[in-house]
Amino acid sequence: MNRHVTAVFASALALLAGCSQSGQEKFKSEILAADKAFAARSAKDGPKAAFLAYLSADGKLLSSDLRAGADAVDTLFVQLPPTATLSWEPSFVDVSSSGDLGYTWGRYLLNVPSPKPGQPPYQKRGTYVTIWKRLPGVGWKAVLDGGNPDGQR
């Protein structure tokens, strides 16, 4: 009987470990889907509209002083013409063990067409990181976003 109890206990622990891992994998999939939808929204409606849709109300952008949410987005994107595009592709995703905080990182490309015909566009490439938070009743929202240009064209 002692071996039977031990076997049942070991099976229960293995099952719990598996459930916990599958929960984290589920959250990773959700975060990855949110990041890809965020990028798709940027391609479709422009970067400002995408950031307004995916940045939380108190979310921060590393490149825009201390403002948060829509104010941070307005401050950052006021400098870009409406023809500018921002595209990115996540390369990695991870999530906390509690499943309420995670991050993605990858490569981005900012493309600003030249106002002068025949001139090449301004392009900036680099890496980005987005910190995601699972908000009750809302889903995953970006709470911190920033990029680091690397000079590659």
C-alpha positions in Angstrom: 0.0 0.0 0.0 2.9 2.4 0.8 4.2 2.0 -2.8 0.7 2.6 -4.2 0.4 5.8 -2.3 3.8 6.9 -3.4 3.0 6.2 -7.0 -0.3 8.1 -6.8 1.4 11.0 -5.1 4.2 11.1 -7.8 1.5 10.9 -10.6 -0.4 13.8 -9.0 2.8 15.9 -8.8 3.6 15.2 -12.4 0.1 16.1 -13.5 0.3 19.4 -11.5 3.6 20.2 -13.0 2.2 19.5 -16.5 -0.8 21.7 -15.9 1.4 24.6 -14.6 3.6 24.3 -17.7 0.6 24.2 -20.1 -0.8 27.3 -18.4 2.5 29.1 -19.0 2.5 27.9 -22.6 -1.0 29.2 -23.0 -0.1 32.6 -21.7 3.0 32.7 -23.9 0.8 31.9 -26.9 -1.6 34.7 -25.9 1.2 37.2 -25.5 2.7 36.3 -28.8 -0.7 36.6 -30.5 -1.2 40.0 -28.9 2.2 41.2 -30.2 1.5 39.9 -33.7 -1.9 41.6 -33.7 -0.3 44.8 -32.5 2.1 44.6 -35.4 -0.7 43.8 -37.8 -2.6 46.8 -36.6 0.4 49.0 -37.1 0.7 47.8 -40.7 -3.0 48.3 -41.4 -3.8 51.5 -39.5 -0.4 53.1 -38.8 1.8 53.0 -35.7 -0.1 55.7 -33.7 -3.4 53.9 -34.0 -1.7 50.6 -33.0 -0.1 52.0 -29.9 -3.3 53.7 -28.9 -5.1 50.4 -29.2 -2.5 48.2 -27.4 -0.8 50.4 -24.8 -2.5 50.4 -21.4 -3.8 53.6 -20.0 -0.8 53.9 -17.7 1.6 52.3 -20.1 5.0 53.9 -20.7 7.1 54.4 -23.9 10.8 54.6 -23.2 11.3 57.3 -25.8 8.7 59.8 -24.5 9.6 61.4 -21.2 7.3 60.7 -18.2 3.9 60.7 -20.0 1.8 57.6 -20.1 -0.9 56.0 -22.2 -2.4 58.2 -25.0 -0.4 61.2 -24.0 2.9 59.2 -24.5 1.7 58.0 -27.8 0.7 61.5 -29.0 4.1 62.9 -27.9 6.0 60.2 -29.6 4.2 60.0 -32.9 3.6 63.8 -33.4 7.0 63.9 -35.0 6.2 61.2 -37.7 4.4 61.9 -40.9 1.2 59.9 -41.5 3.1 58.0 -44.3 5.6 56.5 -41.8 5.4 52.8 -41.1 6.6 50.8 -38.2 6.8 47.1 -38.5 8.2 44.4 -36.2 8.4 40.7 -35.7 8.6 39.1 -32.2 11.5 36.6 -31.8 11.0 35.6 -28.2 8.3 35.5 -25.6 8.3 34.6 -21.9 5.8 34.9 -19.1 6.0 35.1 -15.3 5.2 32.0 -13.3 2.0 33.8 -12.1 0.9 34.2 -15.7 0.0 37.9 -15.4 3.2 39.6 -16.7 5.3 38.7 -19.7 7.5 40.2 -22.5 8.3 39.9 -26.1 11.4 41.1 -28.0 12.4 41.1 -31.6 13.4 43.3 -34.5 11.7 46.4 -35.8 11.9 48.7 -38.9 10.8 52.3 -39.0 10.4 53.6 -42.5 9.7 57.3 -43.2 9.3 58.1 -46.9 11.2 61.0 -48.2 9.2 64.1 -48.9 11.3 64.7 -52.0 10.6 62.4 -55.0 13.5 60.1 -55.9 15.1 60.4 -52.5 15.6 57.3 -50.4 13.4 56.9 -47.3 14.7 57.3 -43.8 15.0 53.9 -42.2 15.9 52.9 -38.7 16.2 49.3 -37.6 16.8 47.8 -34.2 15.6 45.6 -31.4 12.5 46.2 -29.3 11.1 44.9 -26.1 7.5 45.1 -25.0 6.4 44.3 -21.4 2.8 42.8 -21.4 0.4 42.7 -18.4 -2.8 40.6 -18.3 -5.5 42.9 -17.2 -8.8 41.4 -15.8 -11.6 41.6 -18.3 -9.3 43.3 -20.9 -6.6 40.8 -21.8 -3.0 41.5 -22.6 -1.9 45.2 -22.8 1.5 46.7 -23.3 2.7 48.4 -20.1 6.2 49.3 -21.3 7.6 49.5 -24.8 11.0 50.6 -26.1 13.4 50.1 -28.9 17.1 50.3 -29.5 18.3 51.3 -33.0 21.3 49.4 -34.2 22.3 51.3 -37.3 21.5 48.4 -39.7 19.7 49.4 -42.9 
